[in-house]
Amino acid sequence: MNTAVVVGTFTGGAIGSAAAGGWTAITTTAIGLTVAARAVWAVARRRLAPVDR
């Protein structure tokens, strides 16, 4: 999960910086990508969890 948060934050910063929208754009993009990365992680974790029978 830590990797997903760091990658999401870095990607958000890079996209926001490239868009030259200032810190608001950078922060908003980073938050959005971090939330998306966490959602993907949570779904993948649930699907890969072992099933006890």
MIFI-247750 format. One record per residue (C-alpha): residue number from 0; x, y, z. Coordinates in nm, 2 decimals, padded with zeros to 4 digits. Layout:
N
<seq->NUM, xx->X, yy->Y, zz->Z>
...
//
This chain:
53
<seq->0, xx->00.00, yy->00.00, zz->00.00>
<seq->1, xx->00.28, yy->00.24, zz->00.08>
<seq->2, xx->00.41, yy->00.20, zz->-00.28>
<seq->3, xx->00.07, yy->00.28, zz->-00.42>
<seq->4, xx->00.05, yy->00.60, zz->-00.21>
<seq->5, xx->00.40, yy->00.72, zz->-00.30>
<seq->6, xx->00.35, yy->00.64, zz->-00.67>
<seq->7, xx->00.01, yy->00.82, zz->-00.67>
<seq->8, xx->00.15, yy->01.12, zz->-00.49>
<seq->9, xx->00.45, yy->01.14, zz->-00.73>
<seq->10, xx->00.24, yy->01.10, zz->-01.04>
<seq->11, xx->-00.01, yy->01.36, zz->-00.91>
<seq->12, xx->00.27, yy->01.60, zz->-00.85>
<seq->13, xx->00.42, yy->01.55, zz->-01.19>
<seq->14, xx->00.09, yy->01.59, zz->-01.37>
<seq->15, xx->00.00, yy->01.89, zz->-01.17>
<seq->16, xx->00.34, yy->02.05, zz->-01.23>
<seq->17, xx->00.32, yy->01.98, zz->-01.60>
<seq->18, xx->-00.02, yy->02.14, zz->-01.62>
<seq->19, xx->00.12, yy->02.45, zz->-01.45>
<seq->20, xx->-00.19, yy->02.49, zz->-01.24>
<seq->21, xx->-00.01, yy->02.57, zz->-00.92>
<seq->22, xx->-00.01, yy->02.39, zz->-00.59>
<seq->23, xx->-00.39, yy->02.35, zz->-00.59>
<seq->24, xx->-00.37, yy->02.14, zz->-00.91>
<seq->25, xx->-00.08, yy->01.94, zz->-00.78>
<seq->26, xx->-00.24, yy->01.87, zz->-00.45>
<seq->27, xx->-00.58, yy->01.79, zz->-00.60>
<seq->28, xx->-00.43, yy->01.55, zz->-00.86>
<seq->29, xx->-00.22, yy->01.38, zz->-00.60>
<seq->30, xx->-00.52, yy->01.32, zz->-00.37>
<seq->31, xx->-00.73, yy->01.19, zz->-00.66>
<seq->32, xx->-00.46, yy->00.95, zz->-00.78>
<seq->33, xx->-00.39, yy->00.84, zz->-00.42>
<seq->34, xx->-00.75, yy->00.76, zz->-00.37>
<seq->35, xx->-00.77, yy->00.57, zz->-00.70>
<seq->36, xx->-00.45, yy->00.37, zz->-00.61>
<seq->37, xx->-00.59, yy->00.28, zz->-00.27>
<seq->38, xx->-00.92, yy->00.16, zz->-00.43>
<seq->39, xx->-00.73, yy->-00.06, zz->-00.68>
<seq->40, xx->-00.51, yy->-00.20, zz->-00.39>
<seq->41, xx->-00.82, yy->-00.27, zz->-00.18>
<seq->42, xx->-01.00, yy->-00.46, zz->-00.46>
<seq->43, xx->-00.69, yy->-00.65, zz->-00.56>
<seq->44, xx->-00.62, yy->-00.75, zz->-00.19>
<seq->45, xx->-00.98, yy->-00.87, zz->-00.15>
<seq->46, xx->-00.96, yy->-01.08, zz->-00.47>
<seq->47, xx->-00.62, yy->-01.23, zz->-00.38>
<seq->48, xx->-00.70, yy->-01.31, zz->-00.02>
<seq->49, xx->-00.70, yy->-01.68, zz->00.06>
<seq->50, xx->-01.04, yy->-01.84, zz->00.12>
<seq->51, xx->-01.08, yy->-02.05, zz->00.43>
<seq->52, xx->-01.31, yy->-02.34, zz->00.39>
//
